[in-house]
Amino acid sequence: MSGPDNLLPLPALALLPAFATSLALGLLMGLERERKPSARAGLRTFALTALLGTVCGLLAARLGANWLIAVGLACVALAIVGAYLAHPLQDDDPGTTTEIALLLCYLLGVLCWFEERSLAIGLGVAATVLLQFKTELAGLVRRLSPDDVRSILQFAVLSLVILPVLPDRDFGPYQAFNPYQTWLMVVLISGVGLAGYLALRVFGQRAGVLIAGLLGGLVSSTATMLVHARQAQQSTEPIQAGSTIVVVSNLTVLVRLMMIGAIADPAIAGRLSLVLGSGLLGGLLAALPARRVEQADSLMAATSNPTELKTALGFAAMYSLVLLAAAWLNNELGHVGLYAVALLSGATDVDAITLSSLHMHTQGRLQAMPTMFAIVLAVAANTIFKLILAFSIGGRRFGLRVVWPMLAAVVSSILALWALPA
């Protein structure tokens, strides 16, 4: 993006936003570094470096000499080297964090001149957060196992290696299969699952029931139900913690579907969020009288890595089959066929039919109301399936503790959908 007009003189007030923003960013980063005794650059150095970047950007734009920006960056680097030559470190710590931050601060100042102030502010705040939470980030990394690191790398392969090379074209019967869009849904679901998987690994047994329920809803609400239903059957201890985790995980599914809708089909996201949000509110209201937040004795049992290639390929196959079946049945039987697929597939997995319905809506092959009704049907089928597990495995006492909030969520969603104008 080009800087301000370099042919006409600019009034001082026109220069003010760029310099004010760069000064603020320099002071922000410098404030964090000033508190570190080992840092060789503090408040004034960072502020001056940011201003230097903006000045170099101004001169480069006015004189048509972009090489001045590189010269300024080289000067900052040489100043850093000179500072360390004059005052060598007393220990073996190279202290590269402050130096890299100072170079970044200079470049943020340059961005401020070239009218990229929003980007510069975002990067500056993010950099300051990284500088401030060094201890917490280091502790987080230490809690990750080799399998957790492998999960992150596998997700990088799914999203950054495989996804970009897939063709973004429709193939097959009813033009139902799009390799890029299908794998994009795999990346979306794997990313949500990975977030819950890693958070579950980090929090471990110390997480409370609310966190356990949230993570269970992100990873697998059905697996959460199975684990705690079995615990309720085998244990003579109070079942309140387990039942609360199950209810929270079930409600988290609605939040997850709202997030998926916002990403996969923004055109319908508002109405879908209203429907599912009503279900969430209904479930919460039904759960409040009988719930009390307490420490959970255990979290979900070990869950499978959501970024395993086998898991990703399995979801891709399921998503493609559901999409093809939904397109075929919708073509042959109309909306009744789609609803049948929603009931059958939704019993075990709501993500595939949700994404399939949203995909058909974005293609213009399905209207908004049938799309949302298919999603609500899938949620209802999934809820009924989990309630069957609750009563059959966890027993009547456990089932009664979870049935009303879960049913309230479904009924509230259906009523909200029915109340929407066609």
Helices and strands as residue ranges (DSSP letters): H 12-34, H 43-63, H 67-86, H 96-113, H 117-132, H 134-143, H 146-156, I 157-162, H 163-165, G 173-175, H 179-203, G 204-206, H 209-219, H 221-234, H 240-264, H 266-287, G 288-290, H 309-333, H 335-346, H 350-362, H 368-394, H 396-419
